[in-house]
Amino acid sequence: MPKVFISRLLQADSPFQALVASAEWEVKAQSLLVFEPVAFAHLPPTDWLFFYSRRGVQFFAAQIGAPLPPLRLAAMGTGTAQALEQQGWQPAFIGAGSPAAVARAFAGQATGQRVVFVQAQNSRQSVQQHLGSLIQSQNLVVYQNRPLTTVHLQPADYLIFTSPLNFETYCQLNPYKPEQRFIAIGATTALAFRAAGIKQYQVATAPTEEALLACLLAWHQEKTT
């Protein structure tokens, strides 16, 4: 029975729930990070709010405490866009692909404008770095994510990581083995793999659980045929 670890808790509608319910897979789903809100005093003047993650949307929404001003909203990917829509907010931009691809597409709409990036305290600011001086950028930190210091995880055949920090935390707590296969949710996490010397890895075609699951199943089928 193949064993899978994914570095996030799974929602009831997650496509991975089919694997959890299956008698043919063993799935462990757990974030290796602790999330805490960071208070912000006010929303800076801006034309756009760019959200990097679902969690950024959630922590921002919990603090805004008033109807959202008439701003244009941007989402890093479809999962973040869904989180915005769940708040009743309609994104004007939804990114797809690597941070570089998202930045290129977003620049087509936001060049020369003011953009506030809603993010974690230790965000890698991947889109901002690619945009550079094309926009007027400000940061709005709404939460912090710090690594767990102790966690016991059983060995897994496939290790799926949804952020670089989750991967780095796993490596600090659990030495990995050469035969384990790694899957990254996107290019930034894959970059962390390469920096650590991981050679046997794949990257999901989109930063979604559907794409992660498709990558896992295709790789496993390739391995067993």
C-alpha positions as YAML, in Angstrom:
chain: A
units: angstrom
residues:
- id: 1
  name: MET
  ca: [0.00, 0.00, 0.00]
- id: 2
  name: PRO
  ca: [1.64, 3.29, -1.08]
- id: 3
  name: LYS
  ca: [1.95, 5.87, 1.69]
- id: 4
  name: VAL
  ca: [1.45, 9.58, 1.00]
- id: 5
  name: PHE
  ca: [2.19, 12.64, 3.11]
- id: 6
  name: ILE
  ca: [0.71, 16.04, 2.19]
- id: 7
  name: SER
  ca: [1.64, 19.14, 4.16]
- id: 8
  name: ARG
  ca: [-1.85, 20.54, 4.74]
- id: 9
  name: LEU
  ca: [-5.09, 19.57, 6.38]
- id: 10
  name: LEU
  ca: [-7.66, 18.42, 3.85]
- id: 11
  name: GLN
  ca: [-11.06, 20.02, 3.55]
- id: 12
  name: ALA
  ca: [-14.14, 17.82, 3.23]
- id: 13
  name: ASP
  ca: [-14.32, 18.59, -0.51]
- id: 14
  name: SER
  ca: [-10.63, 17.93, -1.17]
- id: 15
  name: PRO
  ca: [-9.98, 15.59, -4.13]
- id: 16
  name: PHE
  ca: [-7.54, 13.74, -1.86]
- id: 17
  name: GLN
  ca: [-10.49, 12.52, 0.22]
- id: 18
  name: ALA
  ca: [-10.99, 9.79, -2.39]
- id: 19
  name: LEU
  ca: [-7.53, 8.46, -1.54]
- id: 20
  name: VAL
  ca: [-8.20, 8.79, 2.20]
- id: 21
  name: ALA
  ca: [-11.32, 6.66, 1.80]
- id: 22
  name: SER
  ca: [-9.59, 4.13, -0.45]
- id: 23
  name: ALA
  ca: [-8.31, 0.82, 0.87]
- id: 24
  name: GLU
  ca: [-5.42, 1.07, -1.59]
- id: 25
  name: TRP
  ca: [-3.67, 4.18, -0.21]
- id: 26
  name: GLU
  ca: [-2.52, 5.42, 3.17]
- id: 27
  name: VAL
  ca: [-2.67, 9.21, 3.44]
- id: 28
  name: LYS
  ca: [-1.32, 11.47, 6.17]
- id: 29
  name: ALA
  ca: [-2.39, 15.11, 5.86]
- id: 30
  name: GLN
  ca: [-0.86, 17.60, 8.28]
- id: 31
  name: SER
  ca: [0.49, 21.12, 8.13]
- id: 32
  name: LEU
  ca: [3.92, 21.45, 9.72]
- id: 33
  name: LEU
  ca: [3.31, 25.11, 10.52]
- id: 34
  name: VAL
  ca: [1.46, 27.08, 13.17]
- id: 35
  name: PHE
  ca: [-0.51, 30.09, 11.90]
- id: 36
  name: GLU
  ca: [-1.20, 33.20, 13.98]
- id: 37
  name: PRO
  ca: [-2.79, 36.55, 13.06]
- id: 38
  name: VAL
  ca: [-0.72, 39.72, 12.79]
- id: 39
  name: ALA
  ca: [-2.74, 42.86, 13.48]
- id: 40
  name: PHE
  ca: [-2.61, 45.74, 11.01]
- id: 41
  name: ALA
  ca: [-3.65, 49.28, 11.86]
- id: 42
  name: HIS
  ca: [-5.09, 50.36, 8.52]
- id: 43
  name: LEU
  ca: [-5.30, 49.51, 4.85]
- id: 44
  name: PRO
  ca: [-2.82, 51.62, 2.86]
- id: 45
  name: PRO
  ca: [-4.15, 53.64, -0.11]
- id: 46
  name: THR
  ca: [-4.03, 51.36, -3.13]
- id: 47
  name: ASP
  ca: [-5.57, 50.42, -6.45]
- id: 48
  name: TRP
  ca: [-5.18, 46.66, -6.01]
- id: 49
  name: LEU
  ca: [-5.10, 44.09, -3.24]
- id: 50
  name: PHE
  ca: [-3.05, 41.05, -4.25]
- id: 51
  name: PHE
  ca: [-3.57, 37.90, -2.16]
- id: 52
  name: TYR
  ca: [-0.90, 35.22, -2.17]
- id: 53
  name: SER
  ca: [-2.89, 32.49, -0.40]
- id: 54
  name: ARG
  ca: [-6.21, 31.27, 1.00]
- id: 55
  name: ARG
  ca: [-4.88, 31.84, 4.48]
- id: 56
  name: GLY
  ca: [-4.02, 35.43, 3.66]
- id: 57
  name: VAL
  ca: [-7.61, 35.96, 2.57]
- id: 58
  name: GLN
  ca: [-8.93, 34.41, 5.78]
- id: 59
  name: PHE
  ca: [-6.72, 36.43, 8.14]
- id: 60
  name: PHE
  ca: [-7.35, 39.65, 6.20]
- id: 61
  name: ALA
  ca: [-11.12, 39.12, 6.21]
- id: 62
  name: ALA
  ca: [-11.11, 38.42, 9.95]
- id: 63
  name: GLN
  ca: [-9.53, 41.81, 10.63]
- id: 64
  name: ILE
  ca: [-10.99, 44.16, 8.05]
- id: 65
  name: GLY
  ca: [-14.12, 44.67, 10.18]
- id: 66
  name: ALA
  ca: [-15.96, 46.74, 7.58]
- id: 67
  name: PRO
  ca: [-17.17, 46.45, 3.99]
- id: 68
  name: LEU
  ca: [-14.22, 46.15, 1.64]
- id: 69
  name: PRO
  ca: [-13.38, 49.43, -0.12]
- id: 70
  name: PRO
  ca: [-13.97, 49.50, -3.90]
- id: 71
  name: LEU
  ca: [-10.61, 48.05, -4.90]
- id: 72
  name: ARG
  ca: [-9.56, 45.58, -7.56]
- id: 73
  name: LEU
  ca: [-8.63, 42.18, -6.12]
- id: 74
  name: ALA
  ca: [-5.99, 39.80, -7.43]
- id: 75
  name: ALA
  ca: [-5.41, 36.16, -6.50]
- id: 76
  name: MET
  ca: [-2.22, 34.14, -6.89]
- id: 77
  name: GLY
  ca: [-4.21, 31.13, -8.11]
- id: 78
  name: THR
  ca: [-7.59, 29.47, -8.27]
- id: 79
  name: GLY
  ca: [-7.57, 28.31, -4.64]
- id: 80
  name: THR
  ca: [-6.99, 31.86, -3.43]
- id: 81
  name: ALA
  ca: [-9.67, 33.11, -5.83]
- id: 82
  name: GLN
  ca: [-12.14, 30.63, -4.33]
- id: 83
  name: ALA
  ca: [-11.33, 31.92, -0.84]
- id: 84
  name: LEU
  ca: [-12.08, 35.48, -2.03]
- id: 85
  name: GLU
  ca: [-15.38, 34.38, -3.56]
- id: 86
  name: GLN
  ca: [-16.34, 32.65, -0.30]
- id: 87
  name: GLN
  ca: [-16.06, 36.08, 1.34]
- id: 88
  name: GLY
  ca: [-18.34, 37.52, -1.32]
- id: 89
  name: TRP
  ca: [-15.44, 39.29, -3.07]
- id: 90
  name: GLN
  ca: [-14.91, 38.94, -6.80]
- id: 91
  name: PRO
  ca: [-11.29, 38.80, -8.03]
- id: 92
  name: ALA
  ca: [-10.48, 40.89, -11.09]
- id: 93
  name: PHE
  ca: [-7.30, 38.88, -11.71]
- id: 94
  name: ILE
  ca: [-6.58, 35.17, -11.12]
- id: 95
  name: GLY
  ca: [-3.03, 33.97, -11.70]
- id: 96
  name: ALA
  ca: [-1.92, 30.64, -13.12]
- id: 97
  name: GLY
  ca: [1.44, 28.92, -13.22]
- id: 98
  name: SER
  ca: [4.77, 29.97, -11.77]
- id: 99
  name: PRO
  ca: [5.34, 33.28, -9.92]
- id: 100
  name: ALA
  ca: [7.09, 34.60, -13.03]
- id: 101
  name: ALA
  ca: [4.09, 33.74, -15.22]
- id: 102
  name: VAL
  ca: [1.67, 35.26, -12.70]
- id: 103
  name: ALA
  ca: [3.76, 38.44, -12.53]
- id: 104
  name: ARG
  ca: [3.83, 38.79, -16.33]
- id: 105
  name: ALA
  ca: [0.07, 38.37, -16.58]
- id: 106
  name: PHE
  ca: [-0.62, 40.71, -13.67]
- id: 107
  name: ALA
  ca: [1.70, 43.38, -15.10]
- id: 108
  name: GLY
  ca: [-0.61, 43.52, -18.11]
- id: 109
  name: GLN
  ca: [-3.34, 44.91, -15.86]
- id: 110
  name: ALA
  ca: [-1.49, 46.67, -13.03]
- id: 111
  name: THR
  ca: [1.64, 48.32, -14.48]
- id: 112
  name: GLY
  ca: [2.12, 51.78, -12.97]
- id: 113
  name: GLN
  ca: [-0.56, 51.23, -10.32]
- id: 114
  name: ARG
  ca: [-0.47, 50.87, -6.54]
- id: 115
  name: VAL
  ca: [-0.60, 47.28, -5.29]
- id: 116
  name: VAL
  ca: [-0.81, 46.10, -1.68]
- id: 117
  name: PHE
  ca: [0.34, 42.49, -1.29]
- id: 118
  name: VAL
  ca: [-1.50, 40.67, 1.51]
- id: 119
  name: GLN
  ca: [0.95, 38.13, 2.87]
- id: 120
  name: ALA
  ca: [2.63, 36.21, 5.67]
- id: 121
  name: GLN
  ca: [5.36, 37.74, 7.80]
- id: 122
  name: ASN
  ca: [8.01, 35.55, 6.19]
- id: 123
  name: SER
  ca: [6.61, 35.69, 2.65]
- id: 124
  name: ARG
  ca: [9.11, 35.12, -0.15]
- id: 125
  name: GLN
  ca: [7.34, 37.85, -2.14]
- id: 126
  name: SER
  ca: [7.81, 35.84, -5.30]
- id: 127
  name: VAL
  ca: [5.48, 37.86, -7.53]
- id: 128
  name: GLN
  ca: [6.72, 41.23, -6.25]
- id: 129
  name: GLN
  ca: [10.30, 40.30, -7.04]
- id: 130
  name: HIS
  ca: [9.40, 39.62, -10.67]
- id: 131
  name: LEU
  ca: [7.33, 42.80, -11.00]
- id: 132
  name: GLY
  ca: [10.04, 45.06, -9.61]
- id: 133
  name: SER
  ca: [9.48, 48.74, -10.47]
- id: 134
  name: LEU
  ca: [6.59, 48.03, -12.85]
- id: 135
  name: ILE
  ca: [4.19, 48.67, -9.95]
- id: 136
  name: GLN
  ca: [4.10, 50.69, -6.74]
- id: 137
  name: SER
  ca: [4.30, 47.88, -4.20]
- id: 138
  name: GLN
  ca: [3.48, 47.77, -0.49]
- id: 139
  name: ASN
  ca: [3.29, 44.84, 1.93]
- id: 140
  name: LEU
  ca: [0.42, 44.14, 4.29]
- id: 141
  name: VAL
  ca: [1.36, 41.38, 6.74]
- id: 142
  name: VAL
  ca: [-1.76, 39.74, 8.17]
- id: 143
  name: TYR
  ca: [-0.38, 36.51, 9.64]
- id: 144
  name: GLN
  ca: [2.76, 34.68, 10.59]
- id: 145
  name: ASN
  ca: [3.58, 31.03, 10.04]
- id: 146
  name: ARG
  ca: [6.17, 29.41, 12.23]
- id: 147
  name: PRO
  ca: [7.42, 25.82, 12.06]
- id: 148
  name: LEU
  ca: [6.38, 23.12, 14.47]
- id: 149
  name: THR
  ca: [9.30, 22.10, 16.65]
- id: 150
  name: THR
  ca: [8.24, 18.50, 17.29]
- id: 151
  name: VAL
  ca: [6.15, 16.17, 15.19]
- id: 152
  name: HIS
  ca: [6.40, 12.45, 14.51]
- id: 153
  name: LEU
  ca: [5.65, 11.34, 10.98]
- id: 154
  name: GLN
  ca: [5.70, 7.82, 9.61]
- id: 155
  name: PRO
  ca: [7.86, 7.24, 6.50]
- id: 156
  name: ALA
  ca: [6.01, 7.86, 3.22]
- id: 157
  name: ASP
  ca: [6.64, 6.87, -0.38]
- id: 158
  name: TYR
  ca: [5.34, 10.18, -1.74]
- id: 159
  name: LEU
  ca: [5.88, 13.53, -0.02]
- id: 160
  name: ILE
  ca: [3.68, 16.39, -1.25]
- id: 161
  name: PHE
  ca: [4.63, 19.88, -0.10]
- id: 162
  name: THR
  ca: [2.42, 22.94, -0.37]
- id: 163
  name: SER
  ca: [5.07, 25.51, 0.57]
- id: 164
  name: PRO
  ca: [8.85, 25.82, 0.91]
- id: 165
  name: LEU
  ca: [8.58, 26.32, 4.68]
- id: 166
  name: ASN
  ca: [6.61, 23.09, 5.10]
- id: 167
  name: PHE
  ca: [9.32, 21.26, 3.17]
- id: 168
  name: GLU
  ca: [12.14, 22.84, 5.16]
- id: 169
  name: THR
  ca: [10.37, 22.01, 8.43]
- id: 170
  name: TYR
  ca: [9.89, 18.39, 7.36]
- id: 171
  name: CYS
  ca: [13.60, 18.06, 6.55]
- id: 172
  name: GLN
  ca: [14.57, 19.45, 9.95]
- id: 173
  name: LEU
  ca: [12.33, 17.01, 11.78]
- id: 174
  name: ASN
  ca: [12.53, 13.92, 9.55]
- id: 175
  name: PRO
  ca: [15.57, 12.92, 7.51]
- id: 176
  name: TYR
  ca: [14.37, 11.92, 4.05]
- id: 177
  name: LYS
  ca: [15.47, 8.85, 2.09]
- id: 178
  name: PRO
  ca: [16.74, 8.68, -1.50]
- id: 179
  name: GLU
  ca: [13.88, 6.42, -2.61]
- id: 180
  name: GLN
  ca: [11.18, 8.87, -1.52]
- id: 181
  name: ARG
  ca: [9.44, 10.86, -4.24]
- id: 182
  name: PHE
  ca: [8.70, 14.56, -3.80]
- id: 183
  name: ILE
  ca: [5.91, 16.62, -5.36]
- id: 184
  name: ALA
  ca: [5.84, 20.44, -5.25]
- id: 185
  name: ILE
  ca: [2.74, 22.60, -5.50]
- id: 186
  name: GLY
  ca: [4.65, 25.16, -7.55]
- id: 187
  name: ALA
  ca: [7.96, 26.54, -8.74]
- id: 188
  name: THR
  ca: [8.92, 28.20, -5.45]
- id: 189
  name: THR
  ca: [8.60, 24.93, -3.53]
- id: 190
  name: ALA
  ca: [10.47, 23.11, -6.30]
- id: 191
  name: LEU
  ca: [13.29, 25.65, -5.93]
- id: 192
  name: ALA
  ca: [13.54, 24.65, -2.25]
- id: 193
  name: PHE
  ca: [13.79, 21.01, -3.37]
- id: 194
  name: ARG
  ca: [16.69, 21.80, -5.67]
- id: 195
  name: ALA
  ca: [18.47, 23.86, -3.02]
- id: 196
  name: ALA
  ca: [18.29, 20.84, -0.69]
- id: 197
  name: GLY
  ca: [19.70, 18.51, -3.35]
- id: 198
  name: ILE
  ca: [16.44, 16.64, -4.06]
- id: 199
  name: LYS
  ca: [16.67, 15.03, -7.47]
- id: 200
  name: GLN
  ca: [13.57, 12.82, -7.64]
- id: 201
  name: TYR
  ca: [10.69, 15.29, -7.75]
- id: 202
  name: GLN
  ca: [7.87, 16.60, -9.91]
- id: 203
  name: VAL
  ca: [5.93, 19.86, -9.95]
- id: 204
  name: ALA
  ca: [2.14, 20.08, -10.23]
- id: 205
  name: THR
  ca: [0.90, 21.74, -13.40]
- id: 206
  name: ALA
  ca: [-1.15, 24.21, -11.30]
- id: 207
  name: PRO
  ca: [-1.12, 25.24, -7.61]
- id: 208
  name: THR
  ca: [-4.24, 23.22, -6.80]
- id: 209
  name: GLU
  ca: [-5.01, 19.97, -4.99]
- id: 210
  name: GLU
  ca: [-6.54, 18.63, -8.21]
- id: 211
  name: ALA
  ca: [-3.21, 19.12, -10.00]
- id: 212
  name: LEU
  ca: [-1.25, 17.66, -7.07]
- id: 213
  name: LEU
  ca: [-3.43, 14.56, -7.08]
- id: 214
  name: ALA
  ca: [-3.13, 14.16, -10.85]
- id: 215
  name: CYS
  ca: [0.65, 14.41, -10.57]
- id: 216
  name: LEU
  ca: [0.72, 11.80, -7.80]
- id: 217
  name: LEU
  ca: [-1.49, 9.30, -9.64]
- id: 218
  name: ALA
  ca: [0.36, 9.68, -12.94]
- id: 219
  name: TRP
  ca: [3.74, 9.24, -11.27]
- id: 220
  name: HIS
  ca: [2.57, 6.22, -9.32]
- id: 221
  name: GLN
  ca: [1.12, 4.61, -12.44]
- id: 222
  name: GLU
  ca: [4.41, 5.22, -14.25]
- id: 223
  name: LYS
  ca: [6.28, 3.63, -11.36]
- id: 224
  name: THR
  ca: [4.12, 0.51, -11.24]
- id: 225
  name: THR
  ca: [3.82, -0.18, -14.98]
...
